[in-house]
Amino acid sequence: MVAAPSWARHVEEHPSAEDICTAVLDVPLVTYAEDLPIVRRYWRTVFGKQLSARAAVTVPNLYAVVSAVTAGAGYSVLPRSLCEEHLADGRLALLHEPVEPPLNTLLLVQRPGADANPDVVRVRDRLQHAARAW
């Protein structure tokens, strides 16, 4: 859960700052889809609550969410891999860091018999190796 530093200060100064769910109620929510898939999953798995907020801003993809949030449009829930650089250099600030972040399970599938193609094997092996660091 991230926002530009100005929104992070706003949340920290909120009278209910210890309850992040309440503290972000007046901060615009930025998402890439009206049905809020990442934000809803975060709320459900981290807070054990149903999200009742609606998006204030909806943009085409997660990269646009990073840009909008960095520009100060509000807050969002983003994969750390997309915003790590922004967090490291202070363009974004963490609003909440869960003890156990939600998982995003990825499945790698291949057609039967694809092992006969060395290019498929090479791509599969590289993806499996790289995924250990995701």
C-alpha atoms as one frame of an Amber mdcrd trajectory, in Angstrom:
protein
   0.000   0.000   0.000   1.756   3.146  -1.249   1.220   6.842  -1.831   3.200
   9.960  -2.602   4.958  11.355   0.484   2.393  14.165   0.851  -0.466  11.638
   1.121   1.624   9.488   3.456   2.000  12.467   5.818  -1.750  13.071   5.587
  -2.407   9.447   6.603   0.162   9.574   9.426  -1.471  12.736  10.817  -4.992
  11.289  10.615  -6.663  10.923  14.045  -7.090   7.206  13.297  -3.585   6.694
  11.917  -3.197   3.421  13.835  -6.149   2.044  11.844  -4.932   2.287   8.272
  -8.325   1.183   6.890  -9.913   4.272   8.439  -6.963   6.594   7.827  -7.114
   6.133   4.043 -10.865   6.700   3.710 -10.427  10.291   2.542  -7.451   9.526
   0.274  -8.363   8.912  -3.389  -7.902   5.299  -4.473  -6.086   4.762  -7.772
  -6.545   1.466  -9.625  -6.213  -0.106 -13.040  -9.617  -1.815 -12.966 -13.038
  -0.817 -11.653 -13.402  -4.121  -9.787 -10.194  -3.392  -7.778  -8.681  -6.901
  -7.933  -5.360  -6.203  -6.202  -6.799  -3.832  -3.599  -9.729  -6.137  -2.770
  -7.396  -9.128  -2.335  -5.117  -7.043  -0.104  -8.020  -5.959   2.098  -9.387
  -9.475   2.327  -6.096 -11.251   3.082  -4.313  -8.612   5.157  -7.175  -6.979
   7.054  -9.756  -9.757   6.885 -12.324  -7.214   5.680 -14.341  -6.505   2.589
 -13.240  -3.335   0.826 -16.074  -0.840   0.574 -14.170   1.936  -1.227 -14.503
   2.741  -4.892 -11.770   3.916  -7.211 -11.424   7.665  -7.540  -9.117   7.246
 -10.528  -8.912   4.291 -12.910  -6.014   4.096 -15.350  -5.175   1.541 -18.062
  -2.476  -0.558 -16.342  -0.251  -0.956 -13.282   2.507   1.230 -14.727  -0.016
   4.043 -15.050  -1.074   3.422 -11.437   2.559   3.877 -10.335   2.772   7.115
 -12.331  -0.523   8.489 -11.028   0.236   7.650  -7.406   3.757   9.069  -7.695
   2.244  12.270  -9.120   0.025  12.568  -6.036  -3.308  11.275  -7.352  -3.907
   9.143  -4.243  -2.921   5.739  -2.924  -2.931   2.210  -4.261  -1.790  -1.314
  -3.571   0.992  -2.326  -5.927   3.403  -5.207  -6.340   6.668  -4.200  -4.702
   8.551  -5.127  -7.869   6.809  -2.293  -9.747   7.446   0.423  -7.191  10.660
  -0.627  -5.407  12.737   2.047  -7.144  10.163   4.727  -6.290  10.158   3.638
  -2.646  13.958   3.566  -2.493  14.370   7.106  -3.795  11.464   8.591  -1.831
   9.040   9.266  -4.672   6.616   6.858  -2.965   6.087   6.000   0.675   4.692
   2.870   2.291   1.373   3.414   4.006   1.204  -0.119   5.342   3.475  -3.128
   5.205   1.825  -6.404   6.131   3.602  -9.065   8.112   2.520 -11.588   5.474
   1.897  -9.948   2.082  -0.747 -11.455  -0.201   0.574 -13.970  -2.674   0.144
 -13.657  -6.382   0.392 -17.203  -7.678   1.697 -17.614 -11.194   1.421 -20.874
 -13.084   3.775 -21.938 -15.814   2.275 -24.376 -18.297   3.477 -25.947 -21.490
   1.968 -28.151 -24.133   2.493 -31.884 -23.911   5.613 -32.845 -25.817   7.108
 -29.353 -25.620  10.148 -30.790 -23.807  11.340 -31.957 -27.208  11.988 -28.324
 -28.165  15.215 -27.092 -26.537  14.077 -23.466 -26.831  10.962 -24.196 -24.775
  13.086 -25.990 -22.161  15.529 -23.076 -22.007  12.728 -20.487 -21.541  10.981
 -22.654 -18.921  14.211 -23.165 -16.964  15.058 -19.455 -17.026  11.568 -18.493
 -15.874  11.676 -21.013 -13.040  15.097 -19.760 -11.961  14.089 -16.092 -12.127
  10.829 -16.773 -10.244  12.764 -17.722  -7.112  13.595 -14.029  -6.656  10.062
 -12.720  -7.310
